[in-house]
Amino acid sequence: MKLSELIKKLESLKEKHGDNELRFTVRDYYSRYGEDMITTLRAGENTGLPSDWEGVATHGGQTTIQFHLTENSEGKKPKITFRKQ
């Protein structure tokens, strides 16, 4: 997906539902509900350290925004596994 496409989709959501907080989740085939994800994305918002470009990497015409799963309510650390069916 291009950045311009994402911006257009987000603007459409904002127009229809208002300027809501965004919540990102991830789930797999075995999950009934998604697990919360967070990002440390900073994209030129401020200057100084740690960095005003954090949580994002661009290389070879492709940009990646990094997400991390949050700890669950029991304090367990998340683990992404791949299952072969």
Rosetta blueprint (number, residue, H / E / L):
1 M L
2 K L
3 L H
4 S H
5 E H
6 L H
7 I H
8 K H
9 K H
10 L H
11 E H
12 S H
13 L H
14 K H
15 E H
16 K H
17 H H
18 G L
19 D L
20 N L
21 E L
22 L L
23 R L
24 F E
25 T E
26 V E
27 R L
28 D L
29 Y L
30 Y L
31 S L
32 R L
33 Y L
34 G L
35 E E
36 D E
37 M E
38 I E
39 T L
40 T L
41 L L
42 R E
43 A E
44 G L
45 E L
46 N L
47 T L
48 G L
49 L L
50 P L
51 S L
52 D L
53 W E
54 E E
55 G L
56 V E
57 A E
58 T E
59 H E
60 G L
61 G L
62 Q E
63 T E
64 T E
65 I E
66 Q L
67 F L
68 H E
69 L E
70 T L
71 E L
72 N L
73 S L
74 E L
75 G L
76 K L
77 K L
78 P L
79 K L
80 I L
81 T L
82 F L
83 R L
84 K L
85 Q L
